Amino acid sequence: MKIFVTRKIPVKGLQLLKKHHTIIINEKNRPLSKEEIIQGLKGKQGLLCLLNDTIDKEVIQSNPSLRMIANCAVGYNNIDVEAATKQKVLVSNTPGVLTDTTAELTWSLILSVARKIPASDQFSRSGHFNGWDPMLLLGLDLKNKTLGIIGAGRIGTAVALKSLGFGMKILYADHKKNEQIENCCNATLVSLEHLLQHADVISIHVPLTDTTHHLIGINQFKLMKKSAIFINTSRGPVVDESALIDALEEKWIYGAGLDVYEYEPEIPESLKNCDNVVLLPHIGSATIETRTKMAVMAAENLLAGLNGTQPKNCVNPEVLL
């Protein structure tokens, strides 16, 4: 069969696909437009895509021979799963493999904001360091502070577990009880409002859905402590970016660390101009080991689907009923 791969992925994933099928890879080092994806998908039975590829109803219906879409990402809000299901097209994702990697990046952001790491690095590189200064680049301690986790799924749980070395109190807001972090971290399930009011560090780990879109907006930022650190490594539209900019500019909160943006890859100039935010280019899963595991998992999912069996990480198994 023929497979269209929308962007180069780690070689192990491509090698696995090449053993069994013919693959056509987008050689351009950029996301493809919808028209380019439709063109590339012509005559293909499989599609391996990424989180910044829009695979909507039009794309799916453009190819009646399409049998399987493998998303090389945990989230799959970029794919119209309903349209795929109606056309009997299997859809899969890559959960689990990036849990600890993204949790580690979350802690990198927490520490970077709390201790002003990027500003300190720039200060040193620019030749301004003239010796120890008792008032230079003062940050915040984490020990004995409260960490608030919004969404205690795989990644939220990993972030909580990694907090043990910092001696932090843990609050979490979720639609269900998480016994693992309650037992290991003495975490407490609270309402979102309570968490926002009492947490010193707030880290969000929810998927993007209709109910989580703009989950955090102006009213939520105004509930936070002025000393609060806000971290988002989930999806950009979960946060009202204009409200976040207001919160940073008006110092409603201490600072923020972001790996995702509402209109990615666009980052507003007003956000770039804030001196109390750390901005990353969506690198939550960006380690050699994890991206390779994701590529292999996506390839394995795709091979299973094209073989007529249910992929391990299928999000619409009803297609096979």
VEXTOR-454232 format. One record per residue (C-alpha): residue in three letters; x, y negated, z negated. Coordinates in nm, 4 decimals. Layout:
// residues N
ALA,X,Y,Z
...
// end
This chain:
// residues 321
MET,0.0000,0.0000,0.0000
LYS,0.0976,-0.3654,0.0202
ILE,0.1455,-0.5960,-0.2775
PHE,0.1798,-0.9744,-0.2854
VAL,0.3966,-1.1175,-0.5654
THR,0.3392,-1.4899,-0.6124
ARG,0.6813,-1.5694,-0.7617
LYS,1.0128,-1.3949,-0.8239
ILE,1.0054,-1.1979,-1.1497
PRO,1.2854,-1.0049,-1.3260
VAL,1.4312,-0.7459,-1.0920
LYS,1.3303,-0.4363,-1.2907
GLY,0.9636,-0.5093,-1.2259
LEU,1.0222,-0.5573,-0.8539
GLN,1.2324,-0.2417,-0.8293
LEU,0.9532,-0.0398,-0.9880
LEU,0.7023,-0.1662,-0.7331
LYS,0.9390,-0.1112,-0.4388
LYS,0.9709,0.2579,-0.5273
HIS,0.6049,0.3140,-0.4454
HIS,0.4725,0.0346,-0.2228
THR,0.5643,-0.2468,0.0132
ILE,0.5997,-0.5798,-0.1629
ILE,0.5976,-0.9307,-0.0196
ILE,0.7397,-1.1957,-0.2525
ASN,0.6926,-1.5710,-0.2456
GLU,1.0506,-1.6938,-0.2037
LYS,0.9649,-2.0554,-0.2879
ASN,1.0719,-2.1575,-0.6383
ARG,0.7400,-2.3240,-0.7195
PRO,0.3771,-2.2303,-0.7836
LEU,0.1783,-2.1677,-0.4668
SER,-0.1317,-2.3601,-0.3690
LYS,-0.4633,-2.1770,-0.3467
GLU,-0.4372,-2.1777,0.0319
GLU,-0.0887,-2.0267,0.0176
ILE,-0.2065,-1.7519,-0.2194
ILE,-0.4985,-1.6703,0.0099
GLN,-0.2627,-1.6538,0.3065
GLY,-0.0127,-1.4367,0.1216
LEU,-0.2856,-1.2053,-0.0024
LYS,-0.4152,-1.1190,0.3442
GLY,-0.4034,-0.7457,0.4093
LYS,-0.2736,-0.6669,0.0601
GLN,-0.4273,-0.4228,-0.1869
GLY,-0.2385,-0.5512,-0.4918
LEU,-0.1592,-0.8932,-0.6394
LEU,0.0984,-0.9667,-0.9071
CYS,0.0460,-1.3243,-1.0265
LEU,0.1539,-1.5594,-1.3029
LEU,-0.0317,-1.7740,-1.5556
ASN,-0.0026,-2.0886,-1.3416
ASP,-0.1600,-1.9223,-1.0367
THR,-0.5291,-2.0009,-0.9959
ILE,-0.6991,-1.6768,-0.8919
ASP,-1.0580,-1.7910,-0.8608
LYS,-1.3649,-1.6530,-0.6844
GLU,-1.2567,-1.7978,-0.3484
VAL,-0.9154,-1.6306,-0.3667
ILE,-1.0609,-1.2952,-0.4712
GLN,-1.3351,-1.2941,-0.2085
SER,-1.0870,-1.3900,0.0638
ASN,-0.9580,-1.0328,0.0665
PRO,-1.2129,-0.7466,0.0672
SER,-0.9287,-0.4909,0.0524
LEU,-0.7953,-0.6213,-0.2797
ARG,-0.8001,-0.3507,-0.5495
MET,-0.5846,-0.4739,-0.8365
ILE,-0.4646,-0.8019,-0.9931
ALA,-0.1815,-0.7791,-1.2455
ASN,-0.1272,-1.1005,-1.4396
CYS,0.2267,-1.1314,-1.5776
ALA,0.1051,-1.3110,-1.8909
VAL,-0.0943,-1.2453,-2.2060
GLY,-0.3653,-1.4973,-2.1267
TYR,-0.5748,-1.4488,-1.8143
ASN,-0.7916,-1.7603,-1.8110
ASN,-0.6335,-1.8359,-1.4710
ILE,-0.8267,-1.5436,-1.3200
ASP,-1.2009,-1.5281,-1.2520
VAL,-1.2458,-1.1865,-1.4118
GLU,-1.6217,-1.1901,-1.3490
ALA,-1.5700,-1.2385,-0.9750
ALA,-1.3033,-0.9677,-0.9737
THR,-1.5308,-0.7243,-1.1550
LYS,-1.8166,-0.7854,-0.9103
GLN,-1.5777,-0.7019,-0.6259
LYS,-1.4518,-0.3903,-0.8082
VAL,-1.1050,-0.5380,-0.8536
LEU,-0.9154,-0.4343,-1.1664
VAL,-0.7433,-0.7061,-1.3717
SER,-0.4651,-0.6566,-1.6275
ASN,-0.2433,-0.8665,-1.8545
THR,0.0776,-0.8173,-2.0566
PRO,-0.0067,-0.8350,-2.4284
GLY,0.2161,-0.7401,-2.7185
VAL,0.5600,-0.7653,-2.5578
LEU,0.5969,-1.1391,-2.6123
THR,0.4586,-1.1556,-2.9663
ASP,0.7831,-1.1918,-3.1608
THR,0.9503,-1.3990,-2.8906
THR,0.6724,-1.6585,-2.8983
ALA,0.6642,-1.6505,-3.2784
GLU,1.0383,-1.7198,-3.2837
LEU,0.9891,-2.0162,-3.0514
THR,0.7119,-2.1431,-3.2786
TRP,0.9566,-2.1456,-3.5685
SER,1.2150,-2.3152,-3.3479
LEU,0.9654,-2.5957,-3.2921
ILE,0.8704,-2.6156,-3.6591
LEU,1.2339,-2.6526,-3.7627
SER,1.3137,-2.8897,-3.4770
VAL,1.0342,-3.1273,-3.5758
ALA,1.0895,-3.0986,-3.9506
ARG,1.4649,-3.1624,-3.9289
LYS,1.4693,-3.3924,-3.6238
ILE,1.7011,-3.1584,-3.4348
PRO,1.6598,-3.3021,-3.0808
ALA,1.7017,-3.6599,-3.2061
SER,2.0077,-3.5584,-3.4082
ASP,2.1610,-3.3837,-3.1080
GLN,2.1070,-3.6892,-2.8883
PHE,2.2407,-3.9177,-3.1618
SER,2.5600,-3.7124,-3.1800
ARG,2.6064,-3.6835,-2.8027
SER,2.5564,-4.0559,-2.7476
GLY,2.8488,-4.1486,-2.9716
HIS,2.6487,-4.3021,-3.2559
PHE,2.7753,-4.0655,-3.5264
ASN,3.0163,-4.2649,-3.7415
GLY,3.0183,-4.0459,-4.0507
TRP,2.7827,-3.9196,-4.3157
ASP,2.4964,-4.1566,-4.3962
PRO,2.2609,-4.0987,-4.6906
MET,1.9623,-4.2331,-4.4935
LEU,2.0408,-4.0900,-4.1510
LEU,1.7661,-3.8913,-3.9723
LEU,1.5852,-3.7783,-4.2851
GLY,1.3447,-3.4925,-4.2223
LEU,1.1166,-3.2686,-4.4252
ASP,1.1717,-2.9580,-4.6376
LEU,0.9621,-2.6481,-4.5681
LYS,1.0099,-2.4601,-4.8953
ASN,0.6982,-2.4650,-5.1152
LYS,0.4954,-2.6261,-4.8359
THR,0.1759,-2.4834,-4.6854
LEU,0.1707,-2.3251,-4.3401
GLY,-0.1673,-2.3251,-4.1666
ILE,-0.2219,-2.0750,-3.8857
ILE,-0.5164,-2.1253,-3.6515
GLY,-0.5814,-1.7896,-3.4871
ALA,-0.4333,-1.4922,-3.6725
GLY,-0.3983,-1.2526,-3.3821
ARG,-0.0719,-1.0867,-3.2789
ILE,0.1341,-1.4054,-3.2485
GLY,-0.0274,-1.5843,-3.5411
THR,0.0435,-1.2791,-3.7571
ALA,0.4078,-1.2707,-3.6461
VAL,0.4470,-1.6407,-3.7282
ALA,0.3058,-1.5778,-4.0764
LEU,0.5366,-1.2819,-4.1391
LYS,0.8403,-1.4849,-4.0354
SER,0.7492,-1.7513,-4.2920
LEU,0.8442,-1.5276,-4.5858
GLY,1.2022,-1.6529,-4.5929
PHE,1.0824,-2.0105,-4.6304
GLY,0.8734,-1.9529,-4.9423
MET,0.5621,-2.1103,-4.7953
LYS,0.2000,-2.0734,-4.8933
ILE,-0.0099,-1.9410,-4.6032
LEU,-0.3593,-2.0482,-4.5016
TYR,-0.5240,-1.9109,-4.1903
ALA,-0.8444,-1.9820,-3.9978
ASP,-0.9890,-1.7022,-3.7903
HIS,-1.3227,-1.5376,-3.7167
LYS,-1.2144,-1.2266,-3.9035
LYS,-1.0063,-1.1216,-4.2026
ASN,-0.6393,-1.0335,-4.1464
GLU,-0.5420,-0.7858,-4.4171
GLN,-0.1826,-0.7563,-4.2936
ILE,-0.0870,-1.1159,-4.3659
GLU,-0.3006,-1.1258,-4.6778
ASN,-0.1127,-0.8258,-4.8173
CYS,0.2346,-0.9219,-4.6940
CYS,0.2217,-1.3003,-4.7280
ASN,-0.0572,-1.3565,-4.9790
ALA,-0.2324,-1.5522,-4.7047
THR,-0.5776,-1.6977,-4.7627
LEU,-0.8608,-1.7092,-4.5088
VAL,-1.0147,-2.0579,-4.5056
SER,-1.2306,-2.2743,-4.2833
LEU,-1.0651,-2.4741,-4.0066
GLU,-1.1553,-2.7964,-4.1851
HIS,-0.9947,-2.6785,-4.5103
LEU,-0.6801,-2.5706,-4.3273
LEU,-0.6442,-2.9041,-4.1474
GLN,-0.6805,-3.0956,-4.4735
HIS,-0.4357,-2.8900,-4.6791
ALA,-0.1641,-2.7532,-4.4480
ASP,0.1744,-2.9216,-4.4137
VAL,0.2541,-2.7316,-4.0956
ILE,-0.0283,-2.6414,-3.8555
SER,0.0402,-2.3880,-3.5801
ILE,-0.2250,-2.2935,-3.3280
HIS,-0.2452,-1.9451,-3.1718
VAL,-0.5852,-1.9047,-3.0065
PRO,-0.6666,-1.8045,-2.6477
LEU,-0.8202,-2.0641,-2.4178
THR,-1.1951,-2.0030,-2.3891
ASP,-1.5056,-2.2187,-2.3604
THR,-1.5259,-2.2310,-2.7406
THR,-1.1594,-2.3178,-2.7998
HIS,-1.1311,-2.5888,-2.5329
HIS,-1.0447,-2.9114,-2.7234
LEU,-1.0697,-2.7223,-3.0511
ILE,-0.8345,-2.9854,-3.1895
GLY,-0.9391,-3.3432,-3.1143
ILE,-0.9508,-3.6842,-3.2749
ASN,-1.1661,-3.5757,-3.5707
GLN,-0.9369,-3.2832,-3.6460
PHE,-0.6186,-3.4939,-3.6298
LYS,-0.7717,-3.7447,-3.8695
LEU,-0.8266,-3.4654,-4.1221
MET,-0.4557,-3.3780,-4.1273
LYS,-0.2033,-3.5103,-4.3756
LYS,0.0125,-3.8006,-4.2616
SER,0.3071,-3.5721,-4.3388
ALA,0.1698,-3.2844,-4.1273
ILE,0.3595,-3.1141,-3.8459
PHE,0.1422,-2.9882,-3.5571
ILE,0.2633,-2.7067,-3.3289
ASN,0.1026,-2.5732,-3.0112
THR,0.2456,-2.2695,-2.8317
SER,-0.0902,-2.1310,-2.7149
ARG,-0.2586,-2.3151,-2.4270
GLY,-0.2580,-2.6886,-2.3572
PRO,-0.6344,-2.7501,-2.3174
VAL,-0.6974,-2.6141,-2.6673
VAL,-0.5856,-2.9625,-2.7765
ASP,-0.7299,-3.2946,-2.6618
GLU,-0.4011,-3.4418,-2.5430
SER,-0.5182,-3.8032,-2.5545
ALA,-0.6178,-3.7562,-2.9189
LEU,-0.2786,-3.6002,-2.9921
ILE,-0.1031,-3.8994,-2.8370
ASP,-0.3099,-4.1310,-3.0571
ALA,-0.2196,-3.9233,-3.3614
LEU,0.1508,-3.9480,-3.2806
GLU,0.1514,-4.3154,-3.1844
GLU,-0.0577,-4.4227,-3.4823
LYS,0.1370,-4.1937,-3.7200
TRP,-0.1723,-4.0073,-3.8348
ILE,0.0644,-3.7090,-3.8566
TYR,0.4406,-3.6751,-3.9075
GLY,0.5132,-3.5106,-3.5753
ALA,0.4386,-3.2365,-3.3243
GLY,0.6115,-2.9613,-3.1301
LEU,0.4638,-2.8584,-2.7951
ASP,0.5374,-2.5830,-2.5473
VAL,0.2142,-2.6308,-2.3486
TYR,0.0166,-2.9242,-2.2097
GLU,-0.3414,-3.0003,-2.1160
TYR,-0.2693,-3.0712,-1.7493
GLU,0.0447,-2.8655,-1.7121
PRO,0.2964,-2.9232,-1.5630
GLU,0.2088,-3.2919,-1.5982
ILE,0.3261,-3.4523,-1.9219
PRO,0.1886,-3.8046,-1.9819
GLU,0.4505,-4.0778,-2.0036
SER,0.2906,-4.1960,-2.3282
LEU,0.3588,-3.8523,-2.4781
LYS,0.7189,-3.8569,-2.3540
ASN,0.7624,-4.1983,-2.5140
CYS,0.6644,-4.0746,-2.8613
ASP,0.9729,-4.0320,-3.0798
ASN,0.8009,-3.7881,-3.3156
VAL,0.7319,-3.5036,-3.0742
VAL,0.9473,-3.2209,-2.9375
LEU,0.8568,-3.1239,-2.5795
LEU,0.9417,-2.7859,-2.4254
PRO,0.8714,-2.6630,-2.0677
HIS,0.6448,-2.3645,-2.1546
ILE,0.9236,-2.1261,-2.2582
GLY,0.7364,-1.9295,-2.5255
SER,0.8249,-1.5925,-2.3706
ALA,1.1468,-1.7078,-2.2048
THR,1.4064,-1.4573,-2.3161
ILE,1.5819,-1.2122,-2.0864
GLU,1.4475,-0.9147,-2.2817
THR,1.0859,-1.0284,-2.3038
ARG,1.0436,-1.1544,-1.9484
THR,1.1870,-0.8239,-1.8247
LYS,0.9410,-0.6279,-2.0399
MET,0.6550,-0.8421,-1.9064
ALA,0.7597,-0.7804,-1.5455
VAL,0.7817,-0.4049,-1.6002
MET,0.4461,-0.3955,-1.7815
ALA,0.2765,-0.5943,-1.5040
ALA,0.4281,-0.3594,-1.2443
GLU,0.3164,-0.0499,-1.4348
ASN,-0.0343,-0.1901,-1.4661
LEU,-0.0435,-0.2619,-1.0946
LEU,0.0819,0.0838,-0.9980
ALA,-0.1790,0.2515,-1.2180
GLY,-0.4616,0.0443,-1.0751
LEU,-0.3582,0.1090,-0.7156
ASN,-0.3399,0.4782,-0.8001
GLY,-0.7034,0.4706,-0.9082
THR,-0.6385,0.5095,-1.2807
GLN,-0.7065,0.2630,-1.5605
PRO,-0.4078,0.0375,-1.6340
LYS,-0.2938,0.0418,-1.9950
ASN,-0.3733,-0.3273,-2.0304
CYS,-0.6892,-0.3491,-1.8209
VAL,-0.9247,-0.6333,-1.9180
ASN,-1.2216,-0.5111,-1.7075
PRO,-1.2253,-0.1286,-1.7314
GLU,-1.5942,-0.1266,-1.6380
VAL,-1.4779,-0.1469,-1.2749
LEU,-1.3890,0.2222,-1.2927
LEU,-1.7245,0.3349,-1.4332
// end
